[in-house]
Amino acid sequence: QVQLVESGGGLVQAGGSLRLSCAASGRTFGSYGMGWFRQVPGQEREFVAAITRSGGSTWYADSVKGRFTMSRDNARNTVDLQMNSLKPEDTAVYYCAACRTETGIIRTRTYDYDYWGQGTQVTVSS
């Protein structure tokens, strides 16, 4: 069982930056691939970024590639999402998620993920 708690959301102007953090409980954090997803009301939850169990590889949605950076610290049981050059279309609730997966594997589908945080709101004003 893994519990995830996101923080760092807020209101920012277009072009600004935010850093989201996700704190995980449990002693097996390094056994999970991690992902960030986002959701706008009335729309499906969409993939944003993912990272392998070791943190050695990452993958990003095309819409955020070059602007967002995902990282993890297995010693501290945390995963972060640095968001730069934010756009109004980045406005959403952002969710941290964990999935049981093999070493070196990236998962991008919501149904691959076993545990989810409660979400944190990110609002980008124009």
URRA-V800257 format. One record per residue. SS is DSSP state (H for helix, E for strand, - for the rest). Layout:
ss:SS
ss:SS
This chain:
ss:-
ss:-
ss:-
ss:E
ss:E
ss:E
ss:E
ss:-
ss:-
ss:E
ss:E
ss:E
ss:E
ss:-
ss:-
ss:-
ss:-
ss:E
ss:E
ss:E
ss:E
ss:E
ss:E
ss:E
ss:-
ss:-
ss:-
ss:-
ss:H
ss:H
ss:H
ss:E
ss:E
ss:E
ss:E
ss:E
ss:E
ss:E
ss:E
ss:-
ss:-
ss:-
ss:-
ss:-
ss:-
ss:E
ss:E
ss:E
ss:E
ss:E
ss:E
ss:-
ss:-
ss:-
ss:-
ss:-
ss:-
ss:E
ss:E
ss:E
ss:-
ss:-
ss:-
ss:-
ss:-
ss:-
ss:-
ss:E
ss:E
ss:E
ss:E
ss:E
ss:E
ss:-
ss:-
ss:-
ss:-
ss:E
ss:E
ss:E
ss:E
ss:E
ss:E
ss:-
ss:-
ss:-
ss:-
ss:H
ss:H
ss:H
ss:-
ss:E
ss:E
ss:E
ss:E
ss:E
ss:E
ss:E
ss:E
ss:E
ss:-
ss:-
ss:-
ss:-
ss:-
ss:-
ss:-
ss:-
ss:-
ss:H
ss:H
ss:H
ss:-
ss:-
ss:E
ss:E
ss:-
ss:-
ss:-
ss:E
ss:E
ss:E
ss:E
ss:E
ss:E
ss:-
